[in-house]
Amino acid sequence: MPIHIAITRRVRPGCEAEFQAALREFFQTSFANGGVLGASMLTPPPGSDSREFGILRTFASETERDAFYESPVFKTWEERASTLTEGEPEYRELHGLEAWFRSPHIPPPRWKMAMATLLGVYPVSLLIGIVLSATLKELPLALNLLVVSAIIVSMLTWVVMPMVTRLLHCWLNPPYPKKK
């Protein structure tokens, strides 16, 4: 399973354009590392006072992630980025819904995320109802719902949604329009 990492950096005032250019350059060199599957930049909304930039990275595995963060390429980037940013970067591994709908450009519309989730939840719910209904109806309602919810969430997180989002990738994330 791929590993998704979200990084947040606060850019020094007046360094925004230089940071973006440096980050684009770093993205290009970072793909030489075989375990890097993807990288994208999230910029502050136009007109906002925010100077927080987001970086989304996807790695083939934990081993590849760890190797990348120990690499000379990454250490060189950190030295350069520290001159353009304030404070320490924040790293967070993405899980669940936030990782299912990770997009290199913009997230899919909510209605598409809802439809994809429904396509995952419905068959799992149906399967649970068919396979476990006799056993589950013997349980008190609160325990029944807890067991069903735990099974659905587990199946969606580790099996169904990674498959659904892979199958629907082109629909969820249509090609980003190229600038002319």
C-alpha positions in Angstrom: 0.0 0.0 0.0 1.3 3.5 -0.9 2.2 5.8 2.0 0.8 9.4 1.7 2.5 12.2 3.7 1.2 15.8 4.1 3.8 18.4 4.9 2.9 22.0 5.9 5.5 24.8 5.7 5.1 28.5 6.6 7.0 30.6 4.1 8.8 33.8 5.1 7.1 37.0 3.9 8.2 37.9 0.4 9.7 34.5 -0.3 6.6 32.9 -1.6 7.6 32.9 -5.3 11.1 31.8 -4.6 9.8 28.9 -2.4 7.4 27.8 -5.2 10.2 27.8 -7.7 12.6 25.9 -5.4 9.9 23.4 -4.6 9.1 22.7 -8.2 12.8 22.2 -8.9 13.0 19.8 -5.8 10.0 17.9 -7.1 11.9 17.2 -10.4 15.0 16.0 -8.7 13.1 14.0 -6.1 11.5 11.7 -8.7 15.0 10.2 -9.3 14.4 8.3 -6.1 12.6 5.2 -7.2 10.2 5.0 -4.3 8.6 8.4 -4.8 5.3 7.8 -6.6 4.0 11.4 -6.5 4.3 14.9 -5.2 2.2 18.0 -5.4 2.1 21.5 -4.0 -0.8 23.2 -2.3 -0.6 27.0 -2.4 -2.6 29.4 -0.2 -5.9 30.5 -1.7 -5.6 33.6 -3.9 -6.2 36.8 -2.0 -5.6 35.2 1.4 -3.0 36.3 4.0 -1.9 32.8 4.6 1.7 31.9 3.9 1.2 28.2 4.6 2.1 25.9 1.7 1.2 22.2 1.6 3.2 19.4 0.1 1.6 16.0 -0.6 4.0 13.1 -1.2 3.3 9.5 -2.0 5.8 6.7 -1.5 5.7 3.1 -2.6 6.3 1.8 1.0 7.5 2.8 4.4 11.0 1.7 3.5 11.0 3.9 0.4 9.6 6.8 2.5 12.3 6.4 5.2 15.1 6.1 2.5 13.9 9.3 0.8 13.9 11.3 4.0 17.4 10.1 4.8 18.7 10.8 1.2 21.2 13.6 0.4 18.6 15.0 -2.1 16.1 15.6 0.8 18.8 16.9 3.2 19.9 19.5 0.6 16.3 20.5 0.1 15.8 20.9 3.8 18.8 23.2 4.0 17.5 25.4 1.2 13.9 25.4 2.4 14.9 26.5 5.9 16.2 29.8 4.5 12.8 30.4 2.9 10.5 29.2 5.7 9.7 29.9 9.3 9.6 27.3 12.0 9.7 23.6 11.6 7.7 21.8 8.9 4.8 19.7 10.1 4.6 16.1 8.8 1.4 14.0 8.9 0.7 10.6 7.4 -2.7 10.5 5.7 -5.1 7.7 6.5 -8.7 6.9 5.7 -10.9 9.3 3.7 -8.2 12.0 3.4 -5.9 9.5 1.7 -8.5 7.9 -0.5 -9.3 11.1 -2.2 -5.8 12.5 -2.3 -5.4 14.5 -5.5 -2.4 16.1 -7.2 -4.4 19.1 -8.2 -7.7 19.7 -6.4 -9.9 17.3 -4.5 -12.8 15.8 -6.4 -16.2 17.5 -5.9 -18.0 16.3 -2.8 -20.8 14.6 -4.8 -18.2 12.4 -6.5 -16.6 11.5 -3.2 -20.0 10.7 -1.9 -20.8 8.5 -4.9 -17.5 6.7 -4.7 -18.0 6.1 -0.9 -21.6 4.8 -1.6 -20.2 2.4 -4.2 -17.8 1.1 -1.5 -20.3 1.0 1.5 -23.3 -0.6 -0.3 -21.6 -3.9 -1.3 -19.9 -4.2 2.1 -23.2 -3.6 3.9 -25.0 -6.1 1.7 -22.3 -8.7 2.2 -22.5 -8.2 6.0 -26.2 -8.5 5.9 -26.1 -11.7 3.8 -23.3 -13.4 5.7 -23.8 -12.3 9.3 -27.5 -11.3 9.6 -28.4 -14.5 11.5 -25.6 -14.0 14.0 -26.0 -10.2 14.3 -29.7 -10.3 15.0 -29.1 -12.2 18.2 -27.0 -9.3 19.6 -28.4 -6.2 21.3 -29.0 -3.4 18.8 -26.1 -1.2 20.1 -23.6 -4.1 19.9 -25.0 -5.2 16.5 -24.4 -1.7 15.1 -21.0 -1.5 16.7 -19.9 -4.7 15.0 -21.4 -3.8 11.7 -19.8 -0.3 11.8 -16.4 -1.7 12.8 -16.5 -4.2 9.9 -17.6 -1.6 7.4 -14.9 0.9 8.4 -12.2 -1.7 8.4 -13.2 -3.1 5.0 -13.4 0.4 3.5 -10.1 1.7 4.9 -7.9 -1.3 4.0 -9.7 -3.1 1.1 -12.6 -1.5 -0.6 -11.8 2.3 -0.9 -8.3 1.9 -2.2 -9.8 -0.4 -4.9 -12.7 1.9 -5.7 -10.6 5.1 -5.9 -8.1 3.2 -8.2 -10.9 2.1 -10.5 -12.6 5.5 -10.5 -9.4 7.6 -10.6 -10.0 9.1 -14.0 -13.6 10.0 -13.1 -12.6 11.4 -9.7 -9.6 13.3 -11.0 -10.1 14.3 -14.6 -6.9 15.4 -16.4 -5.7 18.8 -15.2 -6.2 21.4 -18.0 -2.8 22.4 -19.5 -1.9 26.0 -19.6 -1.7 27.4 -23.1 
